[in-house]
């Protein structure tokens, strides 16, 4: 097998040089043949990897959005949407994996122990790259189902052109867009906490199975209120 640690090194060489020959050549002669064989057996990685996750035994896997807490979900979304960026794509995938593949004894998400986080990272790095990507693929497939089908438009919605404020300038719309991007998740936590800063930590630890329907309700309510306001504004211009 190729470990995830080796996959990161291989990926770095490919991104830098568009080839892995240099990585293979730097190995000792006795290791080179074995490495070439393992690379041939592993790559290219399949789109739907079927794995028993044998090398991840002893880890707790949250491959379903509903198993996450809000704070954990936000960190994952920041990686997926590019808010948190890393030099190499494989490192990006490692950071994502660290939030989904957790210590087995964790009943609730907690990344406050640096020593335990380091141990968890090593466990992922030593696991099979196929096992790690099998988990990531399953999670991302579930994420697409939950966010873009079951709760479509709740978190990621493209505003209708007719909703644009005709009275606002392009500069004002750009400033508003930047503000929303920067403070999107914070404003969501602030809203759920009813602007009570003492409750923010509690909100971050809410399970997504609780957050999702609440956010869906608020999104629909806001749409109705926005439509009513536009109607009133239109009537006032008559």
LINSULRA-V416403 format. One line per field, one symbol per residue. phi: phi as a letter, one per 40 degrees, with the letter a starting at -180 (. if undefined). psi: psi as a letter, one per 30 degrees, with the letter a starting at -180 (. if undefined). burial: b if it has 9 or more other C-alpha atoms within 8 Angstrom, else e. A space follows every 50 residues. Layout:
phi: ???
psi: ???
burial: ???
This chain:
phi: .bcccccccccdccccbgabdcccccccdccccccdccccccbccccbcb acfdcbcgbcbbcbdccccddccccccccccgcbbbcbcccdcccccccb cbdccccbdabcccccccccccccccccccccccccccccccdccccbbc bcgcbbbcccccccccccccccccccccccccbdcccccccccfgcccbd dccdcccccccdcccccccccccccccccccccccccc
psi: lkleeeeeeeeeeeeefglgeeeefflleffeeeeeeeeefelkkleikj kghefgkgkkkigkefflleeeeeeeeeeeggejklekeeeeeeeeeffe jlkefjekkjgfjeeeeeeeeeeeeflkeeeefeeeeeeeeeeeeeegde hkfeejkjkkeffkjfflleeeeeeeeeeeeegeeeeeeeeeghgjffge eeefgkkffeeeeeeeeeeeeeeeeeeeeeeeeeeff.
burial: ebbbeebbbbbbbbbeeeebeebbeeeeeeebeebbebbeebeeeeeebe eebeebeebbebbbbebbbbebbbbbebbeeeeeeeebebbbebbbbbbb bbbeebeebeeeeeeebeebbebbbbbbbbbbbbbbbbbeebbbbbbbee bbbbeeeeeeeeeeeeeeeeeebeeeeebeeeebeeeebbeebeeeeeeb eebbbbbbeebbeebbeebeeeeeeeeeeeeeeeeeee
